[in-house]
Amino acid sequence: MRLFLPSRWPPPHALRSSLCTPHLLPRLKAPHLLPPWLHSEQRTRTPREVKACEEIGVPFNANAIGGENVGVWPSACAIHPETVTRISTALAYYEPIKGQGNLVVIAGARAIRVIFQKNVSSKGVATDGVEYSKDRQLLVVSAKKEVILAAGTLYMFSRPIQAA
């Protein structure tokens, strides 16, 4: 959540208290020097936050990805309760198994197509591997056992949470 100072100052009590994020205080440098409303985070909006934003004239937007992105809306974000860091796809799924040896992640590559087996006698569809491009070269990787097709990326989020 980005915090913009409203023209009506100080903000209503509900907004001020909802923007204070005490769980960040141990991670901040000199948190005692920062006013409580300066700490912000990105997470799912609570009814209290929505009400506070509406009090200062920011409308509720139930469908922010529908073409109109003005207002306050719900957003999903996963924060680890012990480390107070964002849990990315890489942290949740890749990190626990990265040293097992049966998974290879090729950074900076783009999948072109899945190579399907011909004359499959079993039910369903089977694959032999994946054709991909990396550094302007077209390459093929063959699978001995299985191919995991994942849409998207593994975003390596490693920056600490900081106050603005």
Secondary structure, 3 states (H helix, E strand, C coil): CCCCCCCCCCCCHHHHHHHCCHHHHHHCCCHHHCCHHHCCCCCCCCHHHHHHHHHCCCCECCCCCCCCCCCECCCCCCECCCCCCECCHHHHHHHHHCCCCCCCCCCCCEEEEEEECCCCCCCCCCEEEEEEEECCEEEEEECCCCCCCCCCCCCCCCCCCCCC
